[in-house]
């Protein structure tokens, strides 16, 4: 199969450039990278060949605010404002950053699609998409996973409520009841993670359709309490999720993640999920249009 072509960098209704994404062909090795694709990727990598632009993009990425003024960005980098503006414009042209006018100030922010598109491009170039990982490795010894029980549901709902509050985990805005949540899940395909005897995370798989032909396709969810993040809880949950889904005969898992949720994107990639597309302005949350990254994992055993 040949690698699907990449079109020219599109522009949103707001005039912002968006990164085009390579769409994988379903998990098997593809032929040589096409000329058009290579030219697009080369343009991205060429823009990042300058260390100041690399530092600029990194500074924006780790900023506690969603955007920075050009003047503040110049000060952080130790360059003049005109030099900073020049580098910002080059990054904007290929879609790595967005620039908005707020009064007399130019506010610069990272294009969230960049967080997916750029690593994905590197994966395509290096051929790593031909052999995705099976599941996360180096699981923490102090995290235990097991099937969810009725007694776990209060903790599960509390963790879900934390996710809702971040506004970067789900479009849902109200915490469901125990019955409502459990009815969404496929039987015996929900698990919790324990740390020091406490439930600190959960994952579950829901059906994507009632049609028989999609019986082996599930929509996955993963949530970890804020206090336990960085302890490998998500990694342990993903390991349980994908291995047990394989054992249950599911052949495809899919999920949608906000581009801003970089930790979740990286976690799912480690479990063999692949980025299929960024679904631009797919739905509104609190009256604001949001994008999601669509990911899919195809089982190698079913």
PERA-V103426 format. One record per run of one state. SS is the DSSP state (A for helix, B for strand, O for the rest). FROM is the first residue (numbers start at 1). LEN is the number of residues. Records with the same first field share a line. If there is no record, write none. Layout:
SS=FROM-LEN, FROM-LEN
This chain:
O=1-10, 12-5, 18-17, 48-3, 62-6, 78-3, 94-3, 103-2, 111-3, 127-1, 132-11, 148-2, 167-11, 196-2, 208-4, 215-2, 225-1, 229-4, 248-4, 258-4, 271-3, 286-2, 299-4
B=11-1, 17-1, 68-2, 97-6, 105-6, 143-5, 185-11, 198-10, 217-8, 252-6, 274-12, 288-11
A=35-13, 51-11, 70-8, 81-13, 114-13, 128-4, 150-17, 178-7, 212-3, 226-3, 233-15, 262-9
